[in-house]
């Protein structure tokens, strides 16, 4: 009997089964799943080519691209039976779960042709153009960092961005493996600014400001009442990391969002066996949506399990959100 080559789905299923059998911890299991899914995608060259169109080495707005990469938005592409539709989205702002990837991919080509450096401040995203800048904020400790998107992923349900090893260190979740985050385009509401190396003009280089003749007095003010204070971080963190106010967050699985409340009511009734299901309203660009969410959920593993059940029931657009 001729030998069969295992399908990508079988490889991923076997990887996760082995992880469970060996009793890996939460963060290790998460990273293993992420790396397995990314490895499958890296080997599928045809799918990788569909994940973004190659153009000239200049972005559409004329900005030169460095580091050997090319600008991509890309056609819809499929990984493990799931379709992704890349697009320009200057208003992109989403909460969810971040993961990180490192050594197995260090030195390999990214989806837009650059060389992955796990010590650089970069990230992988499923649908945003490459390269663009996003701000990733850890909602637990308030650390916030601008990253350059130059790769595709993570192809694991319930994860919205895969950051480099160095980014995970600075954001403070390298040991945990995952974090509750907010991901935003840097130029929200305006023209997408494609990532490029900052340039200092000759005039700025020649400009020398006079040093102050007298010491400058600095007053340290107490925090305002009622305003959450972000936890202190190590003094040796670079200035690229800024602190945002921290507030309590909870994890939900959003099964869908509808403009028709009756559709939301039907989905809530269908999902009621999974636990507490609520409907909340939100306005997006003037339109009212009814969001159906399961939760709050006590842990990320429980959120992952709930998400899997909802997707299996036919709601492939379900996702984990942090609120």
N, C-alpha and C positions, 0 to 999 in steps of 0.2 A: 504494500500500500504506500503510495507516495506521501512524503511528509507535507504537512500543512503549515503555512506561516500564520502565526497568531495575529488576529486582527487588533487594531489599536484599542478597541473597546475591551477585548479580552485581556490585553496587557494591563490596562488601567484597573480592571476589576481584580485581576490577580494581585497587582501591587497593593491595592487597598485591603484585600483579604489577608495578605501577608502581614500588613501593618497591624491589623486587628489581632492576628494570631500571635504576633510577637509582643503584643501589649505595649505598643509605642505610646508615649505621652501625647497630650493634645497638640502641642506645638510641633513636635516631630512628625506626627501623623499628618498634620495640615501641610507641612512643608513637603513631605513625601508625595502627597496627592498632587500638590501644585507642580512639583518637579516632574512627576510622571506624566501629567497632562501636557506640560510644555515640551517634554521630550518627544511625545507622540507627535505633536504638532511640528517640531523641528524636523522630524524624519519625513513628514509628509510634505515634500517640496512643492507639489502641485497646489496643495491647499495654501501653503505659505505664499506662493506667488499671487494667488487670488486675493490675499488679505490686503493688498495695496498695490495700486498701479505705480510703476516706475515712470518718472518724468526726467527732465533735465536736472542738473545739480543746482538749480535755483528754484526756490519756492515760487508759487504763483504771484506773490507780491514782490518778487524780485530779490528777496533776501538770500544771500549766498549761504549754502549749507556746508558745514565743515565735517571733519571726522570721518570722511569717506561715505557718508550716508546719502540717501536720496529722499525727496519729499514724497509722501504717500497719503492719499485719502483712502482709496481702495474700493473695489467692488464688494458686494456681499460675498461672504465665504462661509464654509461649513466646517465645523470641527466636532467630531463625536456625535453627529446627527443634529447639532444645534447650529442655526444660522445666525450670523452676526452681520450687521449693516453699518460699516464705517461711514461717518459723515462729519462735516464741519458743524460744531455746536458751541458758538462763543458764549452761550448762556449756561453751559453745562455746570451743574452743581448737584452733587449726590452724596448721600451718606450711606455707609455700609461697612464691610469688613475688608481690610487690606491684609495681604500676605507679602512675603519677600522671597527672593531667589538669589543664589550666590554661586558657590564654587562649581557645581556641575556645568554651568553655562558661561563661566568666566573665560573670555577670549574667543567665544563663538560669535557668529554673525547674528545681529538682531534682525527683526522683520523688515527694517528699512535699509539694511546693508551696512550698518555701522558695526563696530566691534564692541561686544558687551564687556563693560568694566564694572565689576561688582563694588569697586571702591569709588565710583562716580555717582553723582546725584541724578539718577535716571529711574525710569519706571516703564512698566508694560501696561497697556490698556487695550481693551477689546475693540473699541470703535472710534476713538479720537484720531484725528490726523497725526501723522508723524513727520517731523518732530514739532511738538508744541510744549508750552510750559503749563503745568498745573500746580496748584497749591494743595498740599496734603496736610491736614491737621489731625493730630491724634486727639480724639475727644475725651480721653481719659486723663492725660497729663497736660494738655494744652500746647504741646510742641507743634510747631507749624513750619513747613519747609517747602520751597519751590523745587520741583523736579522736572526733568526733561523727558517727555515720552518719546521713546525710540524703538519700542518693541510691542508685540502683541501678546495678550494673555491678561490675567490667568484664566485658563480654560477649566475652571472648577466652579460649580454652582455656588452662589453665595459669596463670591469674592469680586470686588469691583476694581481692584488695582493690585499690581505686583511690583513692589519697589525693590531697589537694589539693596545689597547687604549694608552698605554704608548708610543709606537712607533709613533703613530699619534701626540701625544703631542710634542715629541722631534723633529719630522720632521716638525712641525708647521702647521698642517692642521686639527687639531681636531675640530675646530669650523666650518670650511668649509665643512667637511665631505669627500671631495675628493681632490686629488692633481695630477698634472702632474708629472710623475716620470720616472726615468730610473731604471730598475731592472737588476742586473748583478750577475752572479756566482762569488764567491770570488776568486776561483782558475781558472780563465778563461785561456784556452789554455793548462791546465795541468790536472792532475788527480783530480777528484772531492774529495774535502776534506769534509768528513762527520762530522757533528757538534758533538763536545764533549767538556767537561769541560776542560779549560786550566789547565795544570799540571806544577807546579814549582818543578824543580829537587832539591834534597838535596844540591847539590853543589851550586846552585844559592841561596838557602836559607842561606847557611853559608858564602857566599861571601859578604864582607863589603868593599865598596870603601872608600878611604880616603876623608874626606871633604876638599874642596879647602881652601887654607890658605889665599888667597886674593880675594876680591870681583871680580866678573866677569862682565866686561863691556858689555852692550847690546846696539847695534845700531839699531835704528828703521828706516828702509828704506822706502821711498815713493813708491807707486805702479808704475809699469812700464807703460809707455805710451801705450794706445791702448788696454790694458788688462782689461777686465771687473772685477770689484771688487764686491765680494759677500756682501750682506747687513750684518750689524752687528747683532749679536744675543745676548741674555742675557748672562751675565757673569757666571751665575750659571748653565749653561748647562754642562753636564758631558763630559769628554774628548772623550767618544765614538762617539760623534757627531762631524763630521768634516765639513768644509765648502769647497764647490766646486765653481769655477767661474760660474757666472750666465750670460746667454745670452737670448735674446728674443726667445720665442717659439710660435709655432702655432699648432692648433689642426686640424687633418685631419681624414677622414675615408679611410683606405686602403681596397679597395674591392678585390684586388687580385694581384698576382705577377706571371709573365709568362716569360718563356724563348723564346717564340715566339711572336714577336711584333704584328703580325696580330691579335692574340687573345686579346692582350691588346687594340688594336685599336677598336675591336668589342665591348669590354666591356665599353670603354670610350664612344662610341656612344650610347650604351644602357642606360648609367647612366646620360647622358647630361641633362635630364629634372630636375635632382636634384640640379643642380648648376654647378659651375666651376669644371671640371674634367681634371686632368693632368696626364701625363705619365712621370715618371722619371726612370733613370737606376741606377742600383747598382750591384756591383760584390760581390758574396758570394762564398767563397772557389773556386775562379777561374771561376765561372759561371756568365754570365750576365743575369740579370733579369729586366723585364719591370714592374714597379709598377704602378698600377692604383689607384689614390687617388682623393677623393672628398674634396674640401676645398681650402684654409683654412676656418674653420667654426668659427663663432664669439663667440659661447658659448658651454659649455658642454651639456646642454639640447638639443641644435640644433644638436650636434654631435650624441647624443643618438637617436634622431628621425631619422637622416639620416642613422645611422647604422641599425636601425630596418627595414627601408624600403629596404635597400640593402640585408639584410638577408632574408626578405620576398620574394625578387625577385629570390632567389635561390642560393645566394652566402654566405653560412654559415660560410666560413672562414674569412669574413670581420672583421676588428677590428679597434678600435680607436688608432691612433698613434700621438705622439708629436714630432715635428721636428722644 
